[in-house]
Amino acid sequence: MTPHTESDPSATATESTASERVADRARIEGLDARIKEMEAQIQELQYAVGALQQEKDSVQGRLDAYTYPVLTLPNEIMSEIFVHFLPVYPQRSPLIGPHSPSLLGQICRKWRDIALSTPALWRAVRLTLNKKR
């Protein structure tokens, strides 16, 4: 049989003194109290997160419900505005890039639908061909 040393964990677990066990029990009570305190803090934080999420959802709902005034104009008026965006005929706008009808279609789906369904926008476009291609 070998004698127990201080580095042997089984020795300290089985050979603790009564005062050490009392101290360990008090330590467990203290740890339990801290755990309960932290659980209460977590519950408070979860409640706060829930309240913030509700507020965020409410604000997002207001933003989602907003309609930009320009999107409430009838398509015919938007088409007329688009036609005035282009250079005056016989000048031609480029097919793509600044001052092109395709640029109008890049703003949003409604503008793209209006631009594609307005023949006057596409009456005369300038095509630039690259000889190397």
HELIX and SHEET records of a PDB file:
HELIX    1   1 PRO A    9  THR A   14  1                                   6    
HELIX    2   2 ALA A   18  ALA A   65  1                                  48    
HELIX    3   3 PRO A   69  THR A   72  5                                   4    
HELIX    4   4 ASN A   75  PHE A   85  1                                  11    
HELIX    5   5 PRO A  101  LEU A  104  1                                   4    
HELIX    6   6 ARG A  109  LEU A  116  1                                   8    
HELIX    7   7 PRO A  119  TRP A  122  5                                   4    
SHEET    1   A 2 SER A  93  PRO A  94  0                                        
SHEET    2   A 2 VAL A 125  ARG A 126  1                                        
END                                                                             
